[in-house]
Every structure is written in structure tokens, then in C-alpha cells.
Amino acid sequence: MTRARGSIGVVFRMVDPFNFLAFELNIDSGYKRIIKVQNGNISEIKVVYDGGISQNNWFKVYIQAEKNKFIVRAGDSKKYANYKAAPIIFEFEDISFPKGE
């Protein structure tokens, strides 16, 4: 069996394909991070090296966005009954994109 490689993520506060925030989970390097893409330039806002994501598991992700404050919760679906029960991975503030999809 070949091991999966790469990242998976959720884009939020998307203005267009060159301006958005994203929650990324990486299996090879074992991290979760928040990135900002602004005018096509990628910068890392926060990162945690906690193993990233497990292969062949469903994962719950809940992103709460209120004005410029964000809370990202994530965890194994087998462990957490609902999205808000998943642990907080990141709390941060960013004023770059006050609106978006």
C-alpha cells in the first residue's frame, strides 16, 4: 500500500483565487497551519507540528469567523460527535479580508 502524500485543507474568507485564508493539514510533514494568500503571495500565520492528519480517517473541521477573530477546531470524526466538540487548534486575528466566502 502506498502512503498518501501532500496536503488537504479548507479555504475561507475567500475574496478571489489570489486572496484568502486557508486551514491546511499535511500528512508528510505532520503539521496543521493557517496560511494567508494575499495578492498571490503565501504567508504562514500559525503552525503546529502535531502529526497533521491521519490517513484513511474522516476528519471534522469547524471554522468560526467573527469579524477579524477566528477559531479553528479539528479532530478525528470517530472521537468527536459534533464539530464544536473538536478541540481548538488555532485562535487568531487577521484584518486582511473583512468579508469573503
N, C-alpha and C positions, 0 to 999 in steps of 0.2 A: 504494500500500500504506500502510495506517495504522500508525503506530508504536504498539506496546503501551505501556500506562501502568500505573503503580502498583507494587505490591509482591507478593512471594511469600515464603513463609517456612516454618519448621519450629517447631512448639511442642514444648517438652519440660519435664519436671518439672511437669506439669500436675496441680494438685490439684482444680480445678474451673474453669468458664469465666471466673472472676474472679481466679484465682491461678495464674500460670505464668510460665515463661521462654520466650523465642522468639528465633530467629535469623531476621532479616528481610533480604531483598535487594531493593533498589529500583532500577528502571531509569531513572526520570526524574531523580531527584536524584543518582544514581550512588553510593549507599552500601550498605554492609553494616553491620548493627548487631545488638546484643543488647539486647532490651528485657525489662523485668520488669513484669508486671501483677500488682499486689497489691491485693486488695480493690477491683478495678476501676480502679485508678489506674495509669497507664502512666508508667514512668520508663526512661530510656536508661542502660544500664550501660556500653556501649562502642560506638564507631562508627568506621568507616574509610571515607574517600571514595576509592574505587579504581575507580569505574565501575559498581559494583553487580553487574549481571548482564547478559549479552549476550542479545539477542533471538534466538529460534529455535535455541538450543543446549541440549543436555542438560547438567545440572549435577550433580556428585556432592557430597553433604553428609554428613559424619561427625561426630557429636557424642559425645564421650566424657565421661561423668559419673561421678565417683568421690567420694562424699560431697559436700563443698562445693566441689570443684575441677572445672572444665570446660575442655575443649579442643574447639574448633570448627574443622574442616577443610572446605575447599570449593574446587572448581575445575571447569573445563570437562572433561566426560567424555571428549572426544577426546584430551585431553592427559594424563590420569591413568588408568592401567589399573585401579587399585583405590582404594577410599575412603581408606585410610590413606596412600596416596601423595600425595593432595591436600595443598596447603600449609596450614599452621596460619594461620587468620585471627584467631582470638581465643583467649586463655588468660585465665581469670578465676576468681575465687572468689565464692561467694554462699551465705549460710546461710539464706536466706528459706524455701526449700522443700526440706527434707531428704529428702523422698520425693515421688513423683509418677509419672505415666505417661510 
